[in-house]
Amino acid sequence: MTKPPFRLSPYQVQFLMVVGFVTVGYALYVRYLAIEFSPVALACDAGTQTMLCKARALSTVLFKNSVFGITALVIALLNLMRPSIVLLTGGLIAAGLGIVLYNVVLSGLAIGLFILGFARPAPATA
């Protein structure tokens, strides 16, 4: 009994596009309006307790320890062995955050593995 190859439906592709755009948009927001924007960075370093400062602190701790890149790489390896929409979505979120938030090398490698996950042998013709 052969397993059918992993293919995404059009609805799943649209869902992944929405998730990808929202993830990268939020990462850009955090990077350019919280981490690199001097007035916000100075206010957060002075002790302001807003949600933006908490998101800045959390993302700073996570990207300094390469959590986004490592998570994306682990999920990509799992997706390479056993592809599923759940793994693809989680990996897309982690890789999108990692690409924008300074974990480019590991997240880029994960994106490559996600693309490689779609490379399956063609079904035999009769």
Phi, psi and chi 1 to 4 in degrees:
 res  aa     phi    psi   chi1   chi2   chi3   chi4
   1 MET       -  121.8 -178.8  176.0 -139.1      -
   2 THR   -97.9  146.2   61.9      -      -      -
   3 LYS   -87.9  134.7 -176.2  179.7  174.2 -168.4
   4 PRO   -67.6  149.6   21.4  -29.5      -      -
   5 PRO   -66.7  154.3   20.1  -27.8      -      -
   6 PHE   -75.6  116.6  177.6   66.2      -      -
   7 ARG  -132.6  142.3  -67.9 -170.3 -174.8  133.5
   8 LEU   -91.3  141.6  -64.5  173.7      -      -
   9 SER   -80.1  163.7   70.7      -      -      -
  10 PRO   -59.1  -34.7  -25.7   33.2      -      -
  11 TYR   -67.8  -37.9  -66.6  113.0      -      -
  12 GLN   -67.4  -37.0  -70.3  173.0  -28.6      -
  13 VAL   -64.4  -43.2  171.8      -      -      -
  14 GLN   -64.4  -40.3  -69.4  172.5   -2.1      -
  15 PHE   -61.5  -44.7  172.1   73.2      -      -
  16 LEU   -65.2  -34.6  -72.3  174.3      -      -
  17 MET   -65.6  -43.5  -73.3  177.1   61.6      -
  18 VAL   -63.3  -45.9  168.8      -      -      -
  19 VAL   -61.5  -42.0  167.4      -      -      -
  20 GLY   -64.3  -45.5      -      -      -      -
  21 PHE   -65.4  -41.0  -78.2  125.3      -      -
  22 VAL   -66.0  -41.9  168.0      -      -      -
  23 THR   -64.2  -49.4  -59.3      -      -      -
  24 VAL   -67.4  -36.0  170.6      -      -      -
  25 GLY   -62.9  -43.5      -      -      -      -
  26 TYR   -67.3  -38.8 -179.6   71.6      -      -
  27 ALA   -64.2  -40.5      -      -      -      -
  28 LEU   -63.9  -40.2  -72.7  169.4      -      -
  29 TYR   -59.7  -48.1  170.8   75.7      -      -
  30 VAL   -66.1  -41.8  169.2      -      -      -
  31 ARG   -67.0  -50.5  177.8  175.6  175.9  171.4
  32 TYR   -90.5  -16.9  -68.8  112.9      -      -
  33 LEU  -109.2  -12.8 -112.0   47.9      -      -
  34 ALA  -119.0  -44.0      -      -      -      -
  35 ILE   -85.0  -48.5  -63.9  172.2      -      -
  36 GLU   -96.6   -9.1  -67.7 -175.0    3.3      -
  37 PHE   -83.6  113.4 -169.3   52.5      -      -
  38 SER   -58.0  -46.3  -64.9      -      -      -
  39 PRO   -60.8  -39.6  -24.2   32.9      -      -
  40 VAL   -69.8  -41.8  173.7      -      -      -
  41 ALA   -62.5  -41.8      -      -      -      -
  42 LEU   -67.3  -39.3  -69.3  172.0      -      -
  43 ALA   -66.0  -40.3      -      -      -      -
  44 CYS   -69.1  -39.2  -70.2      -      -      -
  45 ASP   -67.7  -25.2  -69.7  -20.1      -      -
  46 ALA   -78.5  -12.9      -      -      -      -
  47 GLY   116.8   11.2      -      -      -      -
  48 THR   -65.4  132.4  -54.6      -      -      -
  49 GLN  -108.9   73.7  -66.5  -63.4  -41.6      -
  50 THR  -110.0  169.5   61.7      -      -      -
  51 MET   -64.2  -34.3  -75.1  -59.8  -69.7      -
  52 LEU   -65.3  -40.4 -173.8   60.7      -      -
  53 CYS   -68.3  -35.7  -69.6      -      -      -
  54 LYS   -69.1  -39.6  -69.6  178.4 -177.7 -179.0
  55 ALA   -64.9  -37.4      -      -      -      -
  56 ARG   -64.2  -45.8  176.9 -177.9 -176.8  -93.1
  57 ALA   -64.9  -43.6      -      -      -      -
  58 LEU   -63.8  -47.1  178.2   66.8      -      -
  59 SER   -66.6  -33.5   63.4      -      -      -
  60 THR   -64.8  -44.8  -57.4      -      -      -
  61 VAL   -63.7  -41.3  167.7      -      -      -
  62 LEU   -68.8  -41.7  -68.6  177.9      -      -
  63 PHE   -79.1  -23.8   76.9   69.9      -      -
  64 LYS   -67.6  -29.7  -79.0 -174.9  179.0  176.5
  65 ASN   -97.6   10.3  -65.5  -43.8      -      -
  66 SER    55.6   35.0  -61.8      -      -      -
  67 VAL   -67.2  -40.4  172.1      -      -      -
  68 PHE   -62.1  -46.7  -61.8  124.5      -      -
  69 GLY   -67.5  -43.5      -      -      -      -
  70 ILE   -65.6  -42.2  -68.3  169.9      -      -
  71 THR   -62.7  -44.9  -56.6      -      -      -
  72 ALA   -62.7  -40.0      -      -      -      -
  73 LEU   -67.5  -41.8 -167.1   58.8      -      -
  74 VAL   -64.6  -44.5  167.2      -      -      -
  75 ILE   -65.5  -37.2  -67.1  174.1      -      -
  76 ALA   -65.0  -39.2      -      -      -      -
  77 LEU   -65.9  -40.8  -72.4  171.4      -      -
  78 LEU   -63.6  -40.1  -70.0  172.9      -      -
  79 ASN   -67.9  -31.1 -172.6   59.2      -      -
  80 LEU   -67.1  -36.9 -168.7   61.2      -      -
  81 MET   -77.3  -40.9  -68.6 -174.7  -73.1      -
  82 ARG  -142.7   85.4 -165.3  114.2  166.7  127.7
  83 PRO   -65.8  138.8   15.9  -20.9      -      -
  84 SER  -154.6  160.6   74.8      -      -      -
  85 ILE   -69.4  -31.5 -173.9   68.6      -      -
  86 VAL   -66.6  -47.1  175.5      -      -      -
  87 LEU   -64.9  -39.5  -71.4  174.1      -      -
  88 LEU   -63.5  -40.1 -165.5   58.0      -      -
  89 THR   -67.4  -47.7  -56.2      -      -      -
  90 GLY   -62.5  -40.4      -      -      -      -
  91 GLY   -67.9  -36.9      -      -      -      -
  92 LEU   -64.0  -39.4 -178.8   68.1      -      -
  93 ILE   -65.1  -49.4  -68.7  169.4      -      -
  94 ALA   -64.5  -41.4      -      -      -      -
  95 ALA   -70.0  -38.0      -      -      -      -
  96 GLY   -62.8  -44.0      -      -      -      -
  97 LEU   -65.8  -39.5  -71.2  170.4      -      -
  98 GLY   -68.0  -38.6      -      -      -      -
  99 ILE   -63.0  -43.4  -68.8  -75.8      -      -
 100 VAL   -80.4  -34.2  176.5      -      -      -
 101 LEU  -102.0   50.4  -66.9  173.7      -      -
 102 TYR    71.0   12.9  -49.2  106.6      -      -
 103 ASN  -110.5   54.5  -68.0  144.3      -      -
 104 VAL   -69.4  -41.8  178.3      -      -      -
 105 VAL   -65.0  -53.1  175.0      -      -      -
 106 LEU   -67.5  -38.2  -67.9  174.1      -      -
 107 SER   -69.5  -36.7  -63.3      -      -      -
 108 GLY   -64.8  -39.9      -      -      -      -
 109 LEU   -63.1  -39.8 -177.1   60.6      -      -
 110 ALA   -63.9  -41.7      -      -      -      -
 111 ILE   -60.9  -41.4  -67.3  -69.1      -      -
 112 GLY   -61.1  -39.9      -      -      -      -
 113 LEU   -68.6  -34.0  -72.1  174.9      -      -
 114 PHE   -64.7  -40.4  -78.7  121.5      -      -
 115 ILE   -65.9  -40.7  -67.1  170.0      -      -
 116 LEU   -64.8  -25.3 -170.5   62.6      -      -
 117 GLY   -64.3  -20.8      -      -      -      -
 118 PHE   -87.4   -7.8  -72.6  106.9      -      -
 119 ALA   -84.7   93.1      -      -      -      -
 120 ARG  -117.5  154.1  -58.1  -80.4  179.2 -141.3
 121 PRO   -63.5  144.0    6.7  -10.3      -      -
 122 ALA   -68.9  147.1      -      -      -      -
 123 PRO   -65.0  145.4   18.1  -24.9      -      -
 124 ALA   -69.0  138.8      -      -      -      -
 125 THR   -93.6  150.7   56.9      -      -      -
 126 ALA   -85.0      -      -      -      -      -
